[in-house]
Amino acid sequence: MADSSVAAVEGLLALWHFYRLPVLFGLFTFFLSLHAYRKLQRRSKTAASSSIPPSPRDSSPEKTEKLGASAIRSKDSTPVDSEKKNLQPLDNGRRSPKPVSGPKRVQGKKPLKALGGRRGDSVESQPLTSIQPIVFFASLTGTTEKYAQVLLEDLRSAARSRSGTDNPEQGLLLPQIHDLSYADLDDYFTSAPKPPSTAPGLRYVYCLLIPSYNIDTVINTFLGHLDETHHDFRIDTSSLSNLAGYSVFGFGDKEGWPSEEEGFCSQAKELDRWMAKLTGKKRAYPLGLGDVKSDAEQALKEWSRGLQDILFDILEQGGLGEGVPGSGDPLESDEEELDDEDVLDGTKSQSRKRNKDQIVVDLEDINLVDGQTIGGAPIPVDFTTAGTSSSRPAEVSAKEMVPKTSPTYAALTKQGYTIVGSHSGVKICRWTKSALRGRGSCYKYSFYGIRSHLCMEATPSLSCSNKCIFCWRHGTNPVGTTWRWKVDSPELIFQGVKEGHYKKIKMMRGVPGVRAERFAEAMRIRHCALSLVGEPIFYPHINQFLDMLHSEHISSFLVCNAQHPDQLASLQRVTQLYVSIDASNRDSLRKIDRPLHRDFWERFQKCLEILREKRHVQRTVFRLTLVKGFNIEDEASGYADLVEKALPCFVEIKGVTYCGTSTSAGAGLTMKNVPFYEEVSQFVVALNNELQRRGLKYGIAAEHAHSCCVLLASERFHINGKWHTRIDYDRFFELLEKEKSDGTSFAPEDYTRETEDWALWGNGGFDPNDERVYNRGKNRNRKNVAEVAGEP
């Protein structure tokens, strides 16, 4: 018996020693959990029973009425709201304040917008009584412009046949037409035009006709503007919702681009998507497509007839009315855009569409009941969008700015350009031809001593950042705000422009009247005017190109439009630096230059500050182009402000030269906008008087009446009582080589020459050694100088 008791005790002891650690650990965990649970319960009771200080806002009568109204509407509340309403505060014996109040709850629910996405816009509230179609088109070769005129006539006929008889201001009004190359995009595509106060019920319908190109044109700029407008946080995403509607027709070539993926009418389809977003889904008529090689005319007629029917429907119904689900959407139901991550990875993943039944709840309403969550499934998190692809997509090579197969190439070569590489050009001007025949050089010879037959006119960048109304290039050159094309080497451009220039000079050898000695002189380039179409300073390797010019003792005259301050600040030594100053204030500059940069005025001002810093290093020149009706009237004081800010060495004032094309007329420019020389002279005198009144030391130095141009110069160049506006080119290259060898800097005054007497103000500016020939105008019957002298 005793032995069995001992054995039992030893067995229990053995079990204790074997399980003691798990048992002790379990007891420790149990008591620790129990302690934590009691502590949390005490905290929960304390928090629930604590009285909340009443909000001062709750004591107002308005707040009390709102609380009462919210209680009445409780039956219509969402499940989440009703669940919150039924929760009662815990009663621990303390008296809760009446009424129950608390801090203001800010609920993260998206407020509803007004129809069309406009916030508080009163235009939509006016009943629609009339419609005015506005036809927009873009055309490089003129084909789309012709089709736009056809559409314009169709809409005019429809307007005349169905216009209001009692009130001509009601019904379908006569349409307008605008070329996108010259239209101010901010006026029409940042916000919709507002109807006049006399016709508050007027609405506009945009009819857009564009071709599609695989090169950079003004269409790219237009589409980029729509993109920026849509994504600009300062602008409503449906900023064109006040329109009555829109419709797009695209022109393409199925022989070269059989499908939309390969380029057929791709830009028209992209335009349709952006307009759907900006107008708030107001596609009035479906996108029309036409093949210029086959059915473009017939397709446009059918589209035009359908569009006219829709216009009359809008008038009858007072709007577009209701459509089926998806009507007006930017994308078709089976089209999905790529996420940024997908684009980076080069993959196309299907976008996850938002569940229409998804409930938006407050952060405080999540997990109202322990273990209960809103929605049955956990929120999916995708960790595979970044860094999952083992192979990166092949880098897309930059495309050429002006491919040889592009309409831009054909248009520029037709204008006399020799295209060098993919983005440069060279051309000889009429003054070069005139100088070869001894009939005079341009104003640069009178002012600076540049003989026109020794000057090469070229540009390393055919792209520009402005669309000036007086540009001679007819809107055919590429445009852009950043360099996104293939970059040619400066060596290729330098050799190419020289070869192109010499080739064009040689083509002049058989022209009657060309002087042999001047033809021989022209085979040695002495000066290079970096102007023409485009923006030379835009070229990334402009400094290397300038070095190549100077290495062969070719002087450099670089022109920029004051839109690229960073490039201007990094520009190295040039013989003379021009800056085009086409307006004295923001509004005039926007109307005349039509810059692409949104911050064009800030860029303009920054360039003036850079010029002021460089005035003792570079010969700086303001080039003012006067356009009657745009920047002459009452702007002398404004130009004086700009001169005072930048203090340039010289100020050129020149009357605009009318290029005489339909595109310039589309920009509102006619011969009436070309000032007479007397008007230019009067403006120069007024500007000079204003500068002297302000104590700025400038004077009228020279003129070239034939070019309708006058030169104001700083008194830094009025030496010993005489003007020294010309350049000593041999001295310039001597100083430049010394600066490169030992770092000795020099100033513009160090390489000047005296201005010729015949070029001074009041003497006309025509070189007496040349022969003045009158072919047109009131002097066309005058005899030439040689004939008057009796020479055979």
Summary of the structure (lengths in Angstrom):
residues: 792
radius of gyration: 37.9
end to end distance: 162.3
largest distance: 164.3
contacts: 2318
relative contact order: 0.06
helix: 41%
strand: 13%
